[in-house]
Amino acid sequence: MLNPRFPGNIFAILGFVLCLASSAYAQQEQAPPKVSIAAAYSEEIVEEAVFIGKAEAIDQVDIVARVSGFLEEVLVENGAVVKEGDVLFRIESDSYEASLDARRADLAKARADLELTSIELERKTELLARGSAPESERDIAKANELSAEAEVKSAEAAIRQAELELSYTNIFAPFSGRIGQMSVSTGELVGPTTPPLVNLVREAPVYVSFSLSERQLANILEQLETDASKLTSSSSTPDVFVTLPNGTVLEEPGKIVFLDNRISPTTGTISLLAKFENKRKLIIDGAFLNVRIQALEATEALLVPQASVQRDQRGDFVLVVNAQQLVEQRYIQTGDVFGPSIVVTEGLQEGESVIVEGLQRVRPGVQVDAILSGQSEG
């Protein structure tokens, strides 16, 4: 309950307090909002283009049996790394060895027959010279010798064929690589008409295929100041980098080794191949990768923090703080992203300050209290 003796003093005190609060509120309302700014800066960058690519083994083959027979030995395991010339499978060779022995016997007989016909021809020739035999008998003997020579050649060819078939009972790796999952077991009947025994893929080096649109190809050729025929030459080939499916950027660069000779009328793109040594064997055949092509030389570009860039129906813009600490809305043209920054190709000049923090508290035309981003406000 108020003391009736001091009503005037109490109301005076209350009025004074309200006045102070109103004054403080007015000062707070009039204080310009604080924002963080960063200056647009120039830096040398290496421009790049990004595409979707697919890893392709330089060599891959389905290993098939070239002769029929029962599989006697499987000398590798699923997924094994093999070297060129390693024996992978053995087919029973007994029947092929027997066939080779028979062909050798045929050759021995053919040579004996040839020797006999040669002796007969020599005899008939001598008798003809003496006038003791007609010329027709000499001609028959000559024909018999020629036939015997042909039989010898046929027997020799049959031996080569038998040796070849015998060699096919050992199935070798045609190149170094890693095999997949085998589809056969020991004792199984295999042959040229049965499914492949296993697949072999060369792991390193490896190709990465990708496609460029007509515009992208024209931009790259213009930037490199070269033409399509020279793009794969050592002096004009830009470095190519890939990002693995798990997001890891492979440090090892690749080189463009093939550029197709025409634009596809269906897709409007042109096919390229980049070759990677793949020393760590991280690029796996069939994998989809992000492919990046870098320019040969760095170029100077104007950059601002990505956090400063906003967008509306007209396009990208930034809020610039001018020398009078007033906010200006500036529409810009942007380029590639480099880490936390983005390239500005039009609309800004080096050194101009853009707002990176406090964007929601300001609008064009208002005055702000700007501090450099990263500095304390105290």
Disulfide bonds with the S-S distance in Angstrom:
none
